[in-house]
Amino acid sequence: MNNQPALSKSLKVYQIVFLGLAWMTPMIFFTVYGVAYDAAGGQMVLAYLIAFLAIFFTAYSYSRMVKAYPIAGSAYTYTKKAIHPRLGFLVGWALLLDYIFSPIIAILTFGIFMHTEFPSIPVYVWVIVMNIILALVNIVGIKSVARISGISVVVQILFISLFCLFIIKDIATGQASSSTLFSLHPFLASDVPFTTIFSGAALICFCFLGFDAVTTMAEETIQPERTIPKAIFLIVCIAAVMYIAISYFTQIAYPGFTFTNPDNAAYTLVKLVGGNLLSSLFITVLIIATFTQGVSSVTSVTRFLYALGRESVLPQKVFSYIHPTFKTPVVNILLVTAFSFLGMFIDLNTAVTFVSFGALTAFTFVNLSVIAHFYIKLKKRSFTETILYLIFPLIGAAFIGWLLTLLNKDTLLIGVAWLTVGFLYLFVKSRLSAPFVKRDHSKVTVLEK
């Protein structure tokens, strides 16, 4: 009998939603505002709508696959089980870029804003402090992570609501360019080429990352085959409403808004809307948001590494170890913490580059996995099933795959180089051990309905 400790099932729908939104960080809208505005030619509403449509089809595919395989592993597990183990490994290798660099993004952002508030303390000091705190919170257990994430998400939503209320006040009192709250102008491309808007949408997809991360917590979720799909759609829809609402109000109230530095464009916008008071509150909320994003992203990557370790893709004794008291993958948490000290040596753009390529690659193959599992293997081919298990995921795969090609050349080259390293690792490991992937179907529940 295997007496090894297992992950504890304790998460409910609202906790999963809070974890996903915390990982996503609703305040990310402001973090990437300047860059996204430039990339989309100012057409933020249309860019977010397009990104939402692409993500919605992918979210649907994730909801189908988590029902089929309610275990940790996300895109890696789905591709491995539905298509082929070796292709699953390469998808997981790409996804590892997304997960393992996400904590670094949070840590760097936290360090940058804290350094802005306290210029005498270097960024690297905040990186060290943040790393240690994230490790401790994650080691204590998943419930503490969910609790912290819930508080952070509520604070972020309250700030976004306050920001929108300030804009509505400006419109109502005649201080904004528009005198009405209702306008079709933000939904019209005007003279901006659609290729520009779609390029903006490719970048903006980064703002939706987080709904997929919750699939890594399937084994810590009560009734994951029902809870995770429901949470996925709630996360995506809540985020879309917030992003589109902010874009809409800012676009109709301040259509001539300009900025000199994309990195701090959001701070300039917030100060225009609410003055020094709102801008000070903005910095405070953003610091809280980046902290909880770090907590959630460490949770996700450690569960993903746990799945790879349990499958013997990575050394099993190390990566599948669960602490007998805390019921958390402590070794993984410590390894991710050590890796995240790279935040002292790399810049934010490099980390974002890794995350974007990994996420969009994984999204493409999750859509294809739905087709392989349901339409091809299970032969679900009635009229309705053809729409659900062929047309929808095919649209999602094509949409996300196209957005992937719109990333800059440097990003694509780095991504290909990373996949090449993964392929070499796969080749060497397959020569040293056979079979490459240890299968344990007793731990997998396949729901065909």
PyMOL commands that set and color helices and strands:
alter all, ss='L'
color gray80, all
select helices_A, chain A and resi 13-24+28-31+33-39+44-68+74-82+85-117+123-140+142-172+185-187+194-208+213-220+224-253+262-310+316-319+330-344+348-377+383-405+409-432+441-443
alter helices_A, ss='H'
color red, helices_A
deselect
rebuild
show_as cartoon
